[in-house]
């Protein structure tokens, strides 16, 4: 390991010179293949912290799919159902390790946003996980290690230029961090907040005081993900994986809507009508993902119209009606929602409820807290106040 690493350029090609370096000691990473860039390393270090914390909090392998310094998806290594395998373009008989399941879920949360992602794995990358990654469009990966056969598979990506970074799993950064903006140096203590059931989910402020063990796990996942997501953010989680992350919106309700729309899209992709779309065999996975998003969105005619359907399908699909979509979404329940700052209005709860949210965690502290609590009580939603913001910039 070296003390510094020269990079091709910074955030943009005109930003030179560029490097990462340590003031003291050696870098905690080793580049095994390719040439990661400035943004790649921002994604790598944020995503590594996220999956490391998920593993520590749950005891399960974890994976994240990062884009533009925020997670497009993050998940635990829980088994996939037959429907989820179909949604994520994975063969029914493909053997998946727990770590491979974690990445399949993380990538499957929002496949459009994950196109060209940076991957983080909490555990040593095995062959099963590498084979999944082999067939996805991705820029690079960070993990604490790689099995020899997995490393060979990954090295074959991007004509041998796939960025592969190995991190020292024992590395602990110093408690103070600095950054320079406009020639001025800022310094603060690291965001090393302990996120656990004991620290975050004890103050339940609603009439419904019951939060299941699975939902407690999902609420903790949402807060850990938010810790590494550009603020203002909310995160919808179900069954140990994110299903909608809304990063960096100026308005809380816009963020809730954005993430909620992603969560709704994930739910609609379970519909038999969507799973059984008659794709032409020569249509690649990214094009399928795009077509599915358009099909379940507001302008399905863009892919199933009389003049265009044959470009993607073997026969013209019937449209997915508003009533069909609403009926499917109305049956969704058990979704968990985390927010990195207080919800200032009840409209956030109204929007979350329409995506099947039944448990919420947020800091609290708004002058309208009672209005938000009353809205939760109206729908039987359980809500915990964690009492602390999780802003990440």
HELIX and SHEET records of a PDB file:
HELIX    1   1 UNK A   38  UNK A   58  1                                  21    
HELIX    2   2 UNK A   82  UNK A   87  1                                   6    
HELIX    3   3 UNK A   98  UNK A  108  1                                  11    
HELIX    4   4 UNK A  127  UNK A  134  1                                   8    
HELIX    5   5 UNK A  148  UNK A  155  1                                   8    
HELIX    6   6 UNK A  157  UNK A  160  5                                   4    
HELIX    7   7 UNK A  197  UNK A  200  1                                   4    
HELIX    8   8 UNK A  213  UNK A  227  1                                  15    
HELIX    9   9 UNK A  252  UNK A  268  1                                  17    
HELIX   10  10 UNK A  272  UNK A  275  1                                   4    
HELIX   11  11 UNK A  285  UNK A  296  1                                  12    
HELIX   12  12 UNK A  301  UNK A  304  1                                   4    
HELIX   13  13 UNK A  309  UNK A  311  5                                   3    
HELIX   14  14 UNK A  322  UNK A  330  1                                   9    
HELIX   15  15 UNK A  347  UNK A  353  1                                   7    
HELIX   16  16 UNK A  369  UNK A  379  1                                  11    
SHEET    1   A 2 UNK A   4  UNK A   6  0                                        
SHEET    2   A 2 UNK A  19  UNK A  21 -1                                        
SHEET    1   B 6 UNK A  29  UNK A  33  0                                        
SHEET    2   B 6 UNK A 163  UNK A 167 -1                                        
SHEET    3   B 6 UNK A 138  UNK A 143  1                                        
SHEET    4   B 6 UNK A 117  UNK A 121  1                                        
SHEET    5   B 6 UNK A  62  UNK A  67 -1                                        
SHEET    6   B 6 UNK A  70  UNK A  76 -1                                        
SHEET    1   C 2 UNK A 176  UNK A 181  0                                        
SHEET    2   C 2 UNK A 184  UNK A 189 -1                                        
SHEET    1   D 5 UNK A 241  UNK A 246  0                                        
SHEET    2   D 5 UNK A 234  UNK A 238 -1                                        
SHEET    3   D 5 UNK A 335  UNK A 339 -1                                        
SHEET    4   D 5 UNK A 357  UNK A 362  1                                        
SHEET    5   D 5 UNK A 382  UNK A 385  1                                        
END                                                                             
